[in-house]
Each structure stands twice: as structure tokens, then as C-alpha cells.
């Protein structure tokens, strides 16, 4: 049984190891529906065009091609793009007409990065039926799209009035003529709570490893609560300060430090397996660094101006729930054997070596590549 559990941990490490690139890149799809003119809805969406190209590796080449080649490629990709998101006014399907697109301007290396946001911005219009009806977006099951989809609905005069988070299936129905000027605070809180959780599970590979490194210091509630509390306070501090413009550090410095923090914590579990002021100070310092990484990823998210603080708090708590979820899963996997005399030698030490190796690998990769 122990060998089986350790094999699972090794497998997870091998899966997480290749996921380098940006430590805290948020991968999701944004869609904005604006009602600017009577009888028409303007729809803008981010779409990772590699999902619709016959050869995804040719995405960068397409960005460098001439306008004629780009138009032809977009014409071929449109059917798959339209199939990824369907729009309805009541029961009436809307026909999206492409008005224009903007390809990403990124270096070639960015297109090989699974965490890099390399979306093409697509602008559509659709005619509404004569009788007013609520707007609904449907993400079909198995659609070629980066999940989840964040749908924002509003008017140019009032801005975004409501949001809906869609994994697969239908969104909330928006009777846009009756949407209140300001969405309720709990709607924004729930939206960004889910975004923060998604940022950890399953997208935050390196953050997952860091939390596991905290976990393997010792499977007691005292050690877990002390470390996670200190870490939460630290990353929340720099997350808030960064989002308000008080602190700013380039990601080229933050990303290697995040990876290095994983290795440091894992190795300390092996050579200094004690919870004391020194350990908590180290966790706090690395928590500050992780907070900078979270803030960098949030630059990709359009936070609502009218309820900015609510959204930021929701995202932060979503991150915290994500890390608690990882701890709970780890406890269920190996916590049953924590009192066995062989637990440290057979589970803790090999797992920490594996985590440290991945952290060091990511550190070197993020510095030089």
C-alpha cells in the first residue's frame, strides 16, 4: 500500500515538473457582451487560436504572416470558434458575424508556454430578435476552449453590469434591460472566489508543490495551521499592496524565486525538520514572494472598478481555499500512516527530495530559458 501511495506521488511530480513557464499564469477565456445599439449585441472574446488551427505549432508563424494569410486562416478557424460558444436570446440562436480580430504580439517562445496567455481578440456582432429576451451563452461539452469562461454583460455607458462563470453548459440568463447598475457584492465575491480556487486547482502547479512542502514538515494540525496562517498573511499582504500599486517587482525576478522557494522548504523538511521562529520567518518571506506572483497574474483580469476590493478579497480567499483543498487531499492520501515509524524515511524524505528537484529544475529553467 505504501509503495502504491509513493508511486502516486512520484507520478504527480512527473506530471507537474514540465509545467514551467510563468508560475501564476491564469488560463481562462474572457467574453464580453455589450448592448450599445438597438437590436444588436457586440461580443468580444479572447480565444487561443492554437485550439482551432490544424497545426497549433504554427500559431506564431501565423502572427508573422501577411494580412491575406491571416484572413484565410481565420476563415478556416471560424466554424470551430463559433462551436465553442453559442449565444441565445431566449430560445433564439444568435448568428455571430466576425467584424475583426487582433493576433497576439508575443515572442516565439511564448507560444510554447502552456501557461502563457496568447489569445487572439475577436470582435463579433449579432442581431437580436425583435422581441426582447434574456441573453444566454452556452459552452458545449467538449468545446475547444480554455475553461472556464468568464462572461461579462453590460453597456458602454455603464460598463460591465453582471458576470457569469461558465465551465460547460449554459451561463446565467441576463435580462440586460433590467440589470441593476451595480451587481450585488456577493455575486462579485463568488465569481472571484472561484477564480482564485481555479488558480490553485488545477492551474497552480508550483503553488501546489509549495503547499505540499509545507505539509511534509510534519502532519500535525499545529504545524499545518501555523505555517499556512503565516503564508496566507504574507501572500495576502503583497497581493493587496501590489494590486494597489505600492509594490511592484518584475516577473523575471519573482518567478525564479517562487520556484526556488519550493526547493528551500522541501530541503529544510529533510535537514531541519522543526517548526520554530526561523521556519515561520522563512515561510513568511516566501509568502511575500508568492503574493507578488499572484499579483502579476491578476494583471490579466479586469477587476470591476466599482467593487474592486470585494473582487480582490474573493480571489485571495479562493487561493486560500485552494491550498486547504490540497492539504486535505494530501492528508487523505498519506495521513493515515503519519504515526508509523517508517513514515519519515519512506514517505516524507523521498517526497521532499522529489519536490526539491522539481523546484530546482524550475528555478534554472526560469532563469536561463
C-alpha positions as a Markdown table, in Angstrom:
| # | Residue | x | y | z |
|---|---|---|---|---|
| 1 | Unk | 0.0 | 0.0 | 0.0 |
| 2 | Unk | 2.8 | 2.4 | 0.9 |
| 3 | Unk | 4.6 | 1.7 | -2.3 |
| 4 | Unk | 1.4 | 2.4 | -4.2 |
| 5 | Unk | 1.0 | 5.7 | -2.5 |
| 6 | Unk | 4.6 | 6.7 | -3.1 |
| 7 | Unk | 4.2 | 5.8 | -6.8 |
| 8 | Unk | 1.2 | 8.1 | -7.0 |
| 9 | Unk | 3.3 | 10.9 | -5.5 |
| 10 | Unk | 6.1 | 10.3 | -8.0 |
| 11 | Unk | 3.6 | 10.2 | -10.8 |
| 12 | Unk | 2.1 | 13.6 | -9.8 |
| 13 | Unk | 5.6 | 15.0 | -9.5 |
| 14 | Unk | 6.5 | 13.9 | -13.1 |
| 15 | Unk | 3.3 | 15.5 | -14.3 |
| 16 | Unk | 3.9 | 18.8 | -12.5 |
| 17 | Unk | 7.6 | 19.0 | -13.5 |
| 18 | Unk | 7.1 | 20.0 | -17.2 |
| 19 | Unk | 4.6 | 22.7 | -16.2 |
| 20 | Unk | 7.1 | 25.5 | -16.0 |
| 21 | Unk | 6.8 | 28.9 | -17.7 |
| 22 | Unk | 5.0 | 31.5 | -15.7 |
| 23 | Unk | 4.4 | 30.4 | -12.1 |
| 24 | Unk | 1.0 | 32.0 | -11.8 |
| 25 | Unk | -0.4 | 32.4 | -15.2 |
| 26 | Unk | -4.2 | 32.5 | -15.3 |
| 27 | Unk | -5.5 | 30.5 | -18.2 |
| 28 | Unk | -9.2 | 31.1 | -19.0 |
| 29 | Unk | -11.4 | 32.7 | -21.6 |
| 30 | Unk | -12.9 | 36.2 | -21.4 |
| 31 | Unk | -16.1 | 37.1 | -23.3 |
| 32 | Unk | -17.8 | 40.5 | -23.1 |
| 33 | Unk | -21.3 | 41.2 | -24.5 |
| 34 | Unk | -22.1 | 44.9 | -24.8 |
| 35 | Unk | -25.5 | 46.3 | -25.8 |
| 36 | Unk | -24.6 | 49.5 | -27.5 |
| 37 | Unk | -27.2 | 49.8 | -30.2 |
| 38 | Unk | -30.8 | 48.8 | -30.5 |
| 39 | Unk | -31.3 | 45.3 | -31.9 |
| 40 | Unk | -27.5 | 44.5 | -31.9 |
| 41 | Unk | -25.1 | 43.0 | -29.4 |
| 42 | Unk | -21.4 | 43.5 | -29.7 |
| 43 | Unk | -19.4 | 40.5 | -28.5 |
| 44 | Unk | -15.6 | 40.5 | -27.8 |
| 45 | Unk | -13.9 | 37.3 | -26.9 |
| 46 | Unk | -10.3 | 36.1 | -26.2 |
| 47 | Unk | -9.6 | 32.8 | -28.0 |
| 48 | Unk | -6.4 | 30.7 | -28.0 |
| 49 | Unk | -6.3 | 30.2 | -31.7 |
| 50 | Unk | -4.0 | 27.2 | -31.4 |
| 51 | Unk | -7.0 | 25.2 | -30.3 |
| 52 | Unk | -8.6 | 25.8 | -33.7 |
| 53 | Unk | -5.6 | 25.6 | -36.0 |
| 54 | Unk | -4.8 | 22.3 | -37.9 |
| 55 | Unk | -1.2 | 22.7 | -36.6 |
| 56 | Unk | -1.1 | 24.5 | -33.3 |
| 57 | Unk | 2.6 | 24.9 | -33.6 |
| 58 | Unk | 2.0 | 27.3 | -36.5 |
| 59 | Unk | 0.3 | 29.9 | -34.3 |
| 60 | Unk | 3.4 | 32.1 | -34.0 |
| 61 | Unk | 4.1 | 31.8 | -37.8 |
| 62 | Unk | 0.5 | 33.0 | -38.4 |
| 63 | Unk | 1.1 | 36.1 | -36.3 |
| 64 | Unk | 4.1 | 36.9 | -38.6 |
| 65 | Unk | 2.2 | 36.2 | -41.8 |
| 66 | Unk | 0.7 | 38.9 | -44.1 |
| 67 | Unk | -2.9 | 40.1 | -43.8 |
| 68 | Unk | -4.2 | 37.8 | -46.6 |
| 69 | Unk | -2.8 | 34.7 | -45.0 |
| 70 | Unk | -4.2 | 35.7 | -41.6 |
| 71 | Unk | -7.7 | 36.3 | -43.0 |
| 72 | Unk | -7.7 | 32.9 | -44.7 |
| 73 | Unk | -6.6 | 31.1 | -41.6 |
| 74 | Unk | -9.2 | 32.9 | -39.5 |
| 75 | Unk | -11.9 | 32.0 | -42.1 |
| 76 | Unk | -11.0 | 28.3 | -41.7 |
| 77 | Unk | -10.9 | 28.5 | -37.9 |
| 78 | Unk | -14.3 | 30.4 | -37.5 |
| 79 | Unk | -16.5 | 27.3 | -37.5 |
| 80 | Unk | -14.7 | 25.8 | -34.5 |
| 81 | Unk | -14.6 | 29.1 | -32.7 |
| 82 | Unk | -18.4 | 29.5 | -33.2 |
| 83 | Unk | -19.0 | 26.0 | -32.0 |
| 84 | Unk | -17.0 | 26.7 | -28.8 |
| 85 | Unk | -19.5 | 29.3 | -27.6 |
| 86 | Unk | -23.2 | 29.6 | -28.6 |
| 87 | Unk | -25.3 | 32.6 | -27.8 |
| 88 | Unk | -29.1 | 32.7 | -27.5 |
| 89 | Unk | -31.7 | 35.5 | -26.9 |
| 90 | Unk | -34.3 | 33.4 | -25.1 |
| 91 | Unk | -34.7 | 30.4 | -27.3 |
| 92 | Unk | -33.4 | 32.1 | -30.5 |
| 93 | Unk | -29.8 | 31.3 | -31.5 |
| 94 | Unk | -27.8 | 34.3 | -32.5 |
| 95 | Unk | -25.6 | 34.4 | -35.6 |
| 96 | Unk | -22.2 | 35.8 | -34.8 |
| 97 | Unk | -20.6 | 37.8 | -37.6 |
| 98 | Unk | -16.9 | 38.5 | -37.4 |
| 99 | Unk | -16.0 | 42.2 | -37.6 |
| 100 | Unk | -12.3 | 42.0 | -36.9 |
| 101 | Unk | -9.5 | 40.3 | -34.9 |
| 102 | Unk | -6.2 | 41.1 | -33.3 |
| 103 | Unk | -3.5 | 38.5 | -33.1 |
| 104 | Unk | -1.1 | 38.4 | -30.1 |
| 105 | Unk | 2.2 | 40.1 | -30.4 |
| 106 | Unk | 4.5 | 37.8 | -28.5 |
| 107 | Unk | 7.9 | 36.2 | -28.9 |
| 108 | Unk | 8.1 | 32.7 | -30.4 |
| 109 | Unk | 9.0 | 31.1 | -27.1 |
| 110 | Unk | 5.7 | 32.3 | -25.5 |
| 111 | Unk | 3.7 | 30.1 | -27.9 |
| 112 | Unk | 5.3 | 27.0 | -26.4 |
| 113 | Unk | 4.3 | 28.1 | -22.9 |
| 114 | Unk | 1.1 | 26.3 | -21.8 |
| 115 | Unk | 0.5 | 29.0 | -19.1 |
| 116 | Unk | 1.1 | 32.0 | -21.3 |
| 117 | Unk | -2.0 | 34.0 | -22.3 |
| 118 | Unk | -1.7 | 34.0 | -26.1 |
| 119 | Unk | -5.3 | 34.7 | -27.1 |
| 120 | Unk | -6.5 | 36.4 | -30.2 |
| 121 | Unk | -9.1 | 39.1 | -29.6 |
| 122 | Unk | -12.1 | 38.5 | -31.8 |
| 123 | Unk | -14.9 | 41.1 | -32.4 |
| 124 | Unk | -18.3 | 39.9 | -33.4 |
| 125 | Unk | -21.8 | 41.4 | -33.8 |
| 126 | Unk | -25.1 | 39.6 | -33.7 |
| 127 | Unk | -28.6 | 40.8 | -34.5 |
| 128 | Unk | -31.2 | 40.4 | -31.7 |
| 129 | Unk | -34.7 | 39.2 | -32.3 |
| 130 | Unk | -37.5 | 41.8 | -32.3 |
| 131 | Unk | -38.9 | 40.7 | -29.0 |
| 132 | Unk | -36.6 | 41.4 | -26.1 |
| 133 | Unk | -35.3 | 38.2 | -24.4 |
| 134 | Unk | -32.5 | 37.3 | -21.9 |
| 135 | Unk | -29.0 | 36.6 | -23.2 |
| 136 | Unk | -27.5 | 33.2 | -22.5 |
| 137 | Unk | -24.2 | 31.8 | -23.5 |
| 138 | Unk | -23.7 | 28.0 | -23.8 |
| 139 | Unk | -20.3 | 26.3 | -23.8 |
| 140 | Unk | -20.9 | 22.9 | -25.3 |
| 141 | Unk | -19.4 | 19.9 | -23.7 |
| 142 | Unk | -16.0 | 19.1 | -25.2 |
| 143 | Unk | -15.7 | 22.5 | -26.8 |
| 144 | Unk | -12.2 | 23.5 | -27.9 |
| 145 | Unk | -11.7 | 26.4 | -25.5 |
| 146 | Unk | -9.7 | 27.3 | -22.4 |
| 147 | Unk | -12.0 | 26.6 | -19.5 |
| 148 | Unk | -13.5 | 28.3 | -17.6 |
| 149 | Unk | -15.2 | 31.2 | -19.5 |
| 150 | Unk | -15.9 | 34.5 | -17.7 |
| 151 | Unk | -18.8 | 36.2 | -19.4 |
| 152 | Unk | -19.4 | 39.9 | -18.7 |
| 153 | Unk | -22.5 | 41.7 | -19.8 |
| 154 | Unk | -23.2 | 45.4 | -19.9 |
| 155 | Unk | -23.5 | 48.6 | -21.9 |
| 156 | Unk | -20.8 | 51.1 | -23.0 |
| 157 | Unk | -22.3 | 53.8 | -20.8 |
| 158 | Unk | -22.5 | 51.8 | -17.6 |
| 159 | Unk | -19.7 | 49.3 | -18.2 |
| 160 | Unk | -19.9 | 45.7 | -17.0 |
| 161 | Unk | -23.1 | 45.2 | -15.1 |
| 162 | Unk | -23.1 | 41.5 | -14.4 |
| 163 | Unk | -20.8 | 38.4 | -14.8 |
| 164 | Unk | -21.2 | 34.7 | -15.1 |
| 165 | Unk | -18.7 | 32.0 | -14.7 |
| 166 | Unk | -19.1 | 29.0 | -17.1 |
| 167 | Unk | -17.3 | 25.7 | -17.1 |
| 168 | Unk | -19.5 | 23.8 | -19.5 |
| 169 | Unk | -23.2 | 24.2 | -20.3 |
| 170 | Unk | -25.3 | 27.4 | -20.1 |
| 171 | Unk | -24.4 | 30.7 | -18.4 |
| 172 | Unk | -26.7 | 32.7 | -16.2 |
| 173 | Unk | -29.6 | 34.3 | -18.2 |
| 174 | Unk | -29.1 | 38.1 | -18.4 |
| 175 | Unk | -32.2 | 40.2 | -19.0 |
| 176 | Unk | -29.8 | 43.0 | -19.8 |
| 177 | Unk | -32.5 | 45.7 | -19.9 |
| 178 | Unk | -33.3 | 45.1 | -16.2 |
| 179 | Unk | -29.7 | 44.5 | -14.9 |
| 180 | Unk | -29.0 | 46.8 | -12.0 |
| 181 | Unk | -26.3 | 49.4 | -12.5 |
| 182 | Unk | -24.2 | 47.6 | -9.9 |
| 183 | Unk | -24.1 | 43.9 | -9.4 |
| 184 | Unk | -24.6 | 42.7 | -5.8 |
| 185 | Unk | -21.3 | 42.4 | -3.9 |
| 186 | Unk | -21.9 | 38.7 | -3.2 |
| 187 | Unk | -22.1 | 38.0 | -6.9 |
| 188 | Unk | -18.6 | 39.5 | -7.5 |
| 189 | Unk | -17.3 | 37.8 | -4.4 |
| 190 | Unk | -18.4 | 34.4 | -5.6 |
| 191 | Unk | -17.1 | 34.9 | -9.1 |
| 192 | Unk | -13.6 | 35.8 | -8.0 |
| 193 | Unk | -13.6 | 33.2 | -5.2 |
| 194 | Unk | -13.9 | 30.6 | -7.9 |
| 195 | Unk | -11.3 | 32.3 | -10.0 |
| 196 | Unk | -8.8 | 32.2 | -7.1 |
| 197 | Unk | -9.6 | 28.5 | -6.4 |
| 198 | Unk | -9.1 | 27.6 | -10.1 |
| 199 | Unk | -5.8 | 29.5 | -10.0 |
| 200 | Unk | -4.6 | 26.8 | -7.5 |
| 201 | Unk | -6.5 | 23.8 | -8.5 |
| 202 | Unk | -5.6 | 22.8 | -11.2 |
| 203 | Unk | -3.6 | 25.6 | -12.7 |
| 204 | Unk | -1.1 | 26.4 | -9.9 |
| 205 | Unk | 1.4 | 23.6 | -10.3 |
| 206 | Unk | 4.2 | 25.3 | -8.4 |
| 207 | Unk | 1.9 | 26.6 | -5.7 |
| 208 | Unk | 0.6 | 23.1 | -5.2 |
| 209 | Unk | 4.2 | 21.8 | -4.7 |
| 210 | Unk | 4.9 | 24.6 | -2.2 |
| 211 | Unk | 1.9 | 23.7 | -0.1 |
| 212 | Unk | 2.9 | 20.1 | -0.2 |
| 213 | Unk | 6.3 | 21.1 | 1.0 |
| 214 | Unk | 4.7 | 22.9 | 4.0 |
| 215 | Unk | 2.6 | 19.8 | 4.5 |
| 216 | Unk | 5.5 | 17.4 | 4.8 |
| 217 | Unk | 7.2 | 19.2 | 7.6 |
| 218 | Unk | 5.0 | 17.2 | 9.9 |
| 219 | Unk | 1.5 | 16.0 | 9.8 |
| 220 | Unk | 0.2 | 17.7 | 12.9 |
| 221 | Unk | -2.6 | 20.4 | 13.0 |
| 222 | Unk | -0.3 | 22.7 | 15.0 |
| 223 | Unk | 2.4 | 22.7 | 12.3 |
| 224 | Unk | 0.0 | 22.9 | 9.4 |
| 225 | Unk | -2.1 | 25.8 | 10.9 |
| 226 | Unk | 1.0 | 27.8 | 11.9 |
| 227 | Unk | 2.6 | 27.6 | 8.5 |
| 228 | Unk | -0.5 | 28.1 | 6.4 |
| 229 | Unk | -1.6 | 31.1 | 8.5 |
| 230 | Unk | 1.8 | 32.8 | 8.2 |
| 231 | Unk | 1.9 | 32.0 | 4.5 |
| 232 | Unk | -1.6 | 33.3 | 3.9 |
| 233 | Unk | -1.0 | 36.6 | 5.8 |
| 234 | Unk | 2.3 | 37.1 | 3.8 |
| 235 | Unk | 0.9 | 36.5 | 0.3 |
| 236 | Unk | -2.3 | 38.4 | 1.1 |
| 237 | Unk | -0.2 | 41.4 | 2.2 |
| 238 | Unk | 1.9 | 41.7 | -1.0 |
| 239 | Unk | -1.1 | 40.7 | -3.2 |
| 240 | Unk | -3.0 | 43.7 | -1.9 |
| 241 | Unk | 0.0 | 46.1 | -1.9 |
| 242 | Unk | 0.9 | 45.1 | -5.5 |
| 243 | Unk | -2.7 | 45.5 | -6.8 |
| 244 | Unk | -2.8 | 49.0 | -5.3 |
| 245 | Unk | 0.5 | 49.9 | -6.9 |
| 246 | Unk | 2.5 | 50.1 | -3.6 |
| 247 | Unk | 4.9 | 47.3 | -4.5 |
| 248 | Unk | 6.0 | 46.2 | -8.0 |
| 249 | Unk | 8.7 | 43.6 | -8.9 |
| 250 | Unk | 9.3 | 42.3 | -12.5 |
| 251 | Unk | 8.1 | 38.7 | -13.0 |
| 252 | Unk | 11.6 | 37.7 | -14.3 |
| 253 | Unk | 12.8 | 38.0 | -10.7 |
| 254 | Unk | 9.6 | 36.8 | -9.0 |
| 255 | Unk | 9.2 | 33.6 | -11.0 |
| 256 | Unk | 12.6 | 32.0 | -10.3 |
| 257 | Unk | 12.3 | 33.0 | -6.6 |
| 258 | Unk | 8.9 | 31.2 | -6.4 |
| 259 | Unk | 10.5 | 28.0 | -7.8 |
| 260 | Unk | 13.5 | 28.4 | -5.5 |
| 261 | Unk | 11.2 | 28.7 | -2.5 |
| 262 | Unk | 9.8 | 25.3 | -3.3 |
| 263 | Unk | 13.2 | 23.7 | -3.2 |
| 264 | Unk | 14.2 | 25.5 | 0.0 |
| 265 | Unk | 11.2 | 24.5 | 2.0 |
| 266 | Unk | 11.4 | 20.9 | 0.8 |
| 267 | Unk | 15.1 | 20.6 | 1.7 |
| 268 | Unk | 14.6 | 22.1 | 5.1 |
| 269 | Unk | 12.0 | 19.4 | 5.8 |
| 270 | Unk | 14.8 | 16.9 | 5.3 |
| 271 | Unk | 17.7 | 18.6 | 7.1 |
| 272 | Unk | 15.9 | 20.8 | 9.7 |
| 273 | Unk | 12.5 | 19.2 | 10.4 |
| 274 | Unk | 11.5 | 21.6 | 13.2 |
| 275 | Unk | 8.8 | 24.2 | 13.5 |
| 276 | Unk | 10.3 | 27.3 | 15.1 |
| 277 | Unk | 10.7 | 31.0 | 14.6 |
| 278 | Unk | 13.2 | 30.5 | 11.8 |
| 279 | Unk | 11.0 | 28.2 | 9.8 |
| 280 | Unk | 8.0 | 30.6 | 10.2 |
| 281 | Unk | 10.1 | 33.6 | 9.1 |
| 282 | Unk | 11.2 | 31.7 | 6.0 |
| 283 | Unk | 7.7 | 30.7 | 5.2 |
| 284 | Unk | 6.6 | 34.4 | 5.7 |
| 285 | Unk | 9.3 | 35.7 | 3.3 |
| 286 | Unk | 8.4 | 33.2 | 0.6 |
| 287 | Unk | 4.8 | 34.0 | 1.1 |
| 288 | Unk | 5.6 | 37.6 | 0.3 |
| 289 | Unk | 7.2 | 36.4 | -3.0 |
| 290 | Unk | 4.2 | 34.2 | -3.9 |
| 291 | Unk | 2.0 | 37.2 | -3.3 |
| 292 | Unk | 3.9 | 39.1 | -5.9 |
| 293 | Unk | 3.4 | 36.2 | -8.3 |
| 294 | Unk | -0.4 | 36.3 | -7.7 |
| 295 | Unk | -0.5 | 40.0 | -8.3 |
| 296 | Unk | 1.3 | 39.6 | -11.6 |
| 297 | Unk | -1.2 | 37.0 | -12.8 |
| 298 | Unk | -4.1 | 39.3 | -11.8 |
| 299 | Unk | -2.9 | 41.9 | -14.3 |
| 300 | Unk | -4.7 | 39.6 | -16.8 |
| 301 | Unk | -8.0 | 40.0 | -15.0 |
| 302 | Unk | -10.3 | 43.0 | -15.5 |
| 303 | Unk | -11.4 | 43.7 | -11.9 |
| 304 | Unk | -14.6 | 45.7 | -11.5 |
| 305 | Unk | -13.8 | 49.2 | -10.6 |
| 306 | Unk | -17.0 | 49.7 | -8.5 |
| 307 | Unk | -16.3 | 46.6 | -6.3 |
| 308 | Unk | -12.5 | 46.2 | -6.7 |
| 309 | Unk | -11.9 | 45.4 | -3.0 |
| 310 | Unk | -14.7 | 42.7 | -2.9 |
| 311 | Unk | -13.2 | 41.0 | -6.0 |
| 312 | Unk | -9.7 | 41.1 | -4.6 |
| 313 | Unk | -10.8 | 39.7 | -1.3 |
| 314 | Unk | -12.8 | 37.0 | -3.1 |
| 315 | Unk | -9.8 | 36.0 | -5.2 |
| 316 | Unk | -7.5 | 35.9 | -2.2 |
| 317 | Unk | -9.9 | 33.6 | -0.2 |
| 318 | Unk | -10.3 | 31.4 | -3.3 |
| 319 | Unk | -6.5 | 30.9 | -3.3 |
| 320 | Unk | -6.6 | 30.0 | 0.4 |
| 321 | Unk | -9.4 | 27.5 | -0.1 |
| 322 | Unk | -7.4 | 26.0 | -2.9 |
| 323 | Unk | -4.4 | 25.4 | -0.7 |
| 324 | Unk | -6.6 | 24.0 | 2.1 |
| 325 | Unk | -8.1 | 21.6 | -0.5 |
| 326 | Unk | -4.6 | 20.4 | -1.5 |
| 327 | Unk | -3.7 | 19.8 | 2.2 |
| 328 | Unk | -6.9 | 17.8 | 2.7 |
| 329 | Unk | -6.1 | 15.7 | -0.3 |
| 330 | Unk | -2.5 | 15.1 | 0.8 |
| 331 | Unk | -3.7 | 14.2 | 4.3 |
| 332 | Unk | -6.2 | 11.7 | 2.9 |
| 333 | Unk | -3.5 | 10.1 | 0.7 |
| 334 | Unk | -0.8 | 9.6 | 3.3 |
| 335 | Unk | -2.0 | 10.9 | 6.6 |
| 336 | Unk | -3.2 | 7.5 | 7.8 |
| 337 | Unk | 0.4 | 6.4 | 8.2 |
| 338 | Unk | 1.8 | 9.5 | 9.8 |
| 339 | Unk | 2.4 | 7.7 | 13.2 |
| 340 | Unk | 4.3 | 4.8 | 11.6 |
| 341 | Unk | 8.0 | 4.6 | 12.5 |
| 342 | Unk | 8.9 | 4.3 | 8.8 |
| 343 | Unk | 6.7 | 7.2 | 7.6 |
| 344 | Unk | 9.5 | 9.8 | 7.5 |
| 345 | Unk | 12.1 | 7.6 | 5.8 |
| 346 | Unk | 9.8 | 6.1 | 3.2 |
| 347 | Unk | 7.3 | 8.9 | 2.6 |
| 348 | Unk | 8.4 | 12.3 | 3.8 |
| 349 | Unk | 12.1 | 12.3 | 2.7 |
| 350 | Unk | 11.6 | 10.8 | -0.8 |
| 351 | Unk | 8.7 | 13.1 | -1.4 |
| 352 | Unk | 10.6 | 16.2 | -0.3 |
| 353 | Unk | 13.6 | 15.2 | -2.5 |
| 354 | Unk | 11.3 | 14.9 | -5.4 |
| 355 | Unk | 9.7 | 18.3 | -4.7 |
| 356 | Unk | 13.1 | 19.9 | -4.2 |
| 357 | Unk | 14.4 | 18.5 | -7.5 |
| 358 | Unk | 11.4 | 19.9 | -9.4 |
| 359 | Unk | 11.8 | 23.3 | -7.7 |
| 360 | Unk | 15.5 | 23.5 | -8.6 |
| 361 | Unk | 14.7 | 22.4 | -12.2 |
| 362 | Unk | 12.1 | 25.2 | -12.5 |
| 363 | Unk | 14.5 | 27.7 | -11.0 |
| 364 | Unk | 17.2 | 27.0 | -13.6 |
| 365 | Unk | 14.6 | 26.9 | -16.4 |
| 366 | Unk | 13.1 | 30.2 | -15.4 |
| 367 | Unk | 16.4 | 32.0 | -15.1 |
| 368 | Unk | 18.0 | 30.8 | -18.3 |
| 369 | Unk | 15.1 | 29.9 | -20.5 |
